[in-house]
Amino acid sequence: MDKTFGGSFMYHMEDDLVQIGVVVGLDYENPYINPYEEFQRFKTHPAIRKYLEGGECVQYGARCLNEGGYHAIPKLTFPGGGLIGCSAGFLNGVKIKGTHTAMKSGMLAAEAAYEALTATGADTVAETAEINAEEPAIDISSYEAAVEDSWIAEELKAVRNVHAGFHKGFLPGLLHAGVATHVLRGKEPWTLPNTEPDSAKTRPAKDFTPIEYPKPDGELTFDLLSNLQRSGTNHNHDQPAHLRIKPEHTEVPSKESFPVYAGPEQRFCPARVYEYTDGSEANGVPQLVINAQNCVHCKCCSIKMPKEYINWTVPEGGGGPAYELM
């Protein structure tokens, strides 16, 4: 019962399929938290176990959710395009639900685009424009106003303070969430700010006790590398690494991340991309090893790394996970 924000979900599909997941807010403080192991432990709860026992795990994956809330929504338009759905951060973090807001934002963006493209006359700009044309790109600025006037903004405003409320602890956060969502319904005259990036929320390992997670049983719970095979992820081994340490932060892994925070990237990465050696090859100083071929493109490392020292780039050749049911 700490300050960690999160949730879970279960969807019952056709053909006796169940989709289940756990969401952990990346602003957690304890560097020993392992979201993957928390997910495995979650499956052993009696209320969840009964739906999974006797079944077979057919796919595994992980992804970061844009859940900054109403006050983290960026500028939604730029010349020639706009941000919609998850890329704009329209997820309702309380419901862990965003499909409805994504669809609505797509409709509003389409209406704004049509309005802009037909503003010059009978022929649309899309029909007459040329590649590399000198005319400036269209800006669908009315889309931003349309979102603000829609139920998307209304819904996200109503839950804008829930996540930040848990920064004071589980019980205060739970009490505040109940009052905000069921009594005030988002009409509270205050907004709780997020003042730091998630990477800065991690506290030194010396302030915490390592967490001992149960060993996997191979039937309901699984070790990470066994589950990773179910993601279908694949990258050419000889391609340029798509996970690169930023030039100005080359010493962060060995001088800060491991000695101060006990190498949290070993635990928050859901694909075991990041590992540390025992240091025998570097005078006892553990060295970071990046297994980029394991990557499932969750983008967690670009958010939670100490000092955000990793630059996540798009890999060549379309490599990555091969999800079919997610």
N, C-alpha and C positions, 0 to 999 in steps of 0.2 A: 504494500500500500504506500508507494512512494509518489513522486510527482510525474511519473511517466504517463503520457496520454496515449490512448489506443482504443482498439475495438476489434470486433470480429464479425464474420458473416458466414452464412451457409445458404446456398441456393440448391433447391431440389429440381433436377432436370429430368428430361425423358430418359427412358432406357435405364432406369435405376442409377443414374449418375448424380453425384453430389459434388458441388463445388464449395470448398471451404477455405477460409483464409483468416489471417490475423494481421491487423494493422498496428504498427508501433510508431508513435510520433518521434521524429528524429531529433527533437529537442531534449531528449532524455539526458540525464546527468551521469548516470553510472556507466563507466566504460566497459564493465563486465557483462552488461546486458547483451544477449545474443538473440536477435529477433527470430532467427530460424529455430533455435532450440525452444523459444517461447511458443512457437507454433506447434512444435512436436508435443510439448507438454500440454498445450490446449486440447489436443485431440484425445488425451487420456481422461478428460473430464467425463463423468458418467452421462451427462446430458448430451455430449457429442459422441462419445465412444459407441453408443448404441446404434448410431447411424453408419458407423464405419466398420465395425467388427464383421468379419466374414467377407469383406469386400477386397478389392484390389486397387492399389494406387496406380493410376494410368498416366498422370501427367503432373508436372511440378513447374512452378515458375515464380517470379518475383518482379515487382515493379514499384517505383516510387509514385506516390500520389501527390498532386499539387493541391495542398490543403492549407494554404496560408490564410484563407478566409477573405472576407469582404475587403478588409483594409490592405490586403496584399495583392489585389488585382492590379495588373500593370496597365499601361496605356494600351488600348485594344486595337488601335489601327495604325497603319503606316502606309506610305505611298505604294499602292499596288496590292495591298493585302490586309489581313486582320487576324486576330487571335480568337479562336472559338473553343468551346468545350474545355477539356482537361488542360490544354496548353494555356488557357486564360485563367485557370484556377477556379473554375465554377463548381468544384466539388463541395457538397454539403458534408462537412466533416463529422457532424453529429449522426447523420444517417448513413455515412459512408456510401453516399449515393450521388451520382453525377450525370447519369445517362439522360435524365429528363432536362437538366439545365444545358447539357451539351446540344441536344436536339433543338431546344428553343433558341439557343444562341446561334446555331446554324441557320435557322429560319430567319432570324433578325438580320444576320449578316447577308443572307441572300437577298432580302428585301432592300437593304441599304445598297448592295452592289448593283441591283437592277435599277434602282433609282439613279445612281451615279452614272451607270453605263448608258442610260437612255436620256440623260439630261441634255445632250447636245442636239437632239433631233430624232428623226424617224429611224435612222440607222444607228445601231448600237456601236459604241466605241470598240467593243470586242470584235465586231465584224470588220472594222476599218483599220484597226491598229496594226502596226508592223513591228517585227522584232527589231530591237535597237532603235526604235523611233525616237525622234528628238522631243516629241511631246511628253510632258510630265505624266507620271503614272497617276491614276485616279486614287483619291483618298476617300474611303467610305466613312467619313467622320460621323455621319448620322447614326452609324451602328452603335457607337459608344453611348450616345444619348438614349437610343432605343433600349439598350440593356439596362441602363439606370432607371428607365421608366417602366420596366417590365417586372414580372413577379420573380425573375432571377435575382435582381438586386434586393427585392423585399425579403426573399427567403434567406439569402446569405447575410443580410443585415441582422436578421432575427437571431442568428447563431454566431455572430461575429466574436463574441466574448467567451464562448464556451471553452475552446482549447486553451486560451491564455489563462483561464481561471484555474487550471490544474497546475500552474506554476507555483501555486501556494501549497500544493499537497493534494492527495486524493480526496479526502473528506471535504475540505473547503471547496475543491473544484466540483465535486459531485453536488454539493448543496447549491453552489452558484449556478451550475448547469440546470438544475431543477427549477430554480427561481426564474432564470433567464428564459427558459424555453416554455414553461408551463404557466407562469404567473405574469411576468412582464412581457413575454413574447417579443423580445428584441427591442422594446421601447425604453430600456434603461438609458438614462441620460449620460452614460459614460462608455468609453471604449478602452479596453485593456490592450495596451500596445505590445508588440513583439519588438524588443529593443536590440536583440542580438541574433546573428545567424545561428543556425543549428550547430554548426561546427564549433562555435564558441561556448555552447552550453555544456559540453563535456567537462567534467571535473576530474582532477587528478586521481589516479587509481589508489593512492594511499588512503583516500577518504572512504574506500569501500572494501568489502570482503568479496573475493571471487565467488561467483555463483556456480554451484555444482548441479549440473543438469543430469537427469536420468539417462542411462544408456539406452539406445534404441533397441526395440525388440524385433525389428525386421518385418513386422506384420502390420502394426498400427503406426509405429514411429520408425523413422529411418535415419541413417547417417547421411550427411549432406551430399557426399560424392555419389552415393547410390541414387539419391533423388535427382541429382543434377543430370544424370543420364536421361531422365524422363522429360527434361526440358528440350532435348534435341539440339542443344546449342552446339555450334561448330564454327571454327574460324581456321583459315589456312595458317599453318604453323610458321610459314616463312614470310608472312605479310608484315608490314611495319606495325609496330605496337600501337594500338588505338588508345591505350591508357598510359599517359606520360606524366612524369613528375615535372612540375613547373620549374624552369631554370632557377628562379629565385628561391625555391624551397627544396633544393636537393638534399639538404641535411636534416630536414624536418623528421623523416622517418626514424633515423638512427639517434638523433639528438633530442627529440621531443616526443614523437608519437609513442615509441616503444618505452623509453625510460620514464616518462611522465604519466602516460595514459595506458600503459601495458598493451600497446598495439591494438586499439579497438577495431581497426579495419579487418583484423583476423576474425572478428565476431559479427560485425554488422553486415559484412558482405555475404549475400545469400548464395554465392557460387564458389567460395574459397579461392577467390582470385589472389588475395593478398596473404602472404605468409612471411614469417621471419625465421632466419636461420638461427642456429645456436651461437653464432658469433665466432666459431672456431677458426674461420677463414679470415677474420678481421680483428685479431687481437682481443677477442672476447666481446666485441660489439655486434649485436644481432643486426643482420642486414635484411632489407626488404626484398622479397621475391614476388614478382607480378606474373601470375599465370593468366595472361590475357585471354587465352583460348577458352577458359572456363566461363567467361563473362556472359551474363544473361541480359545485359543492357538495362539494368534496373535504375542506373544513374545515382545510386545511393552514395557512392564514393565521392562524387563531385559535390555532394552536399555536406556530408558528415566528417570527412577527413579533417584532422587538426590543421588549421590554417588553409583548408581547402587546397591541399598541395597537389591534387591530381587534376590533370586536364583531360576530360573525357572527349574523345573525338570519334567520328563515325568510322568504323572499320571498312576496309575495302571488300569488294566482292559480295556484298549483301550477307556477310556472316552474322551469326547471332542465334538466338533461340528459334525453334520451329514449333510454335504453339499451334495446336489444332482445336483444343477444347477450351482455351482460356480467352 
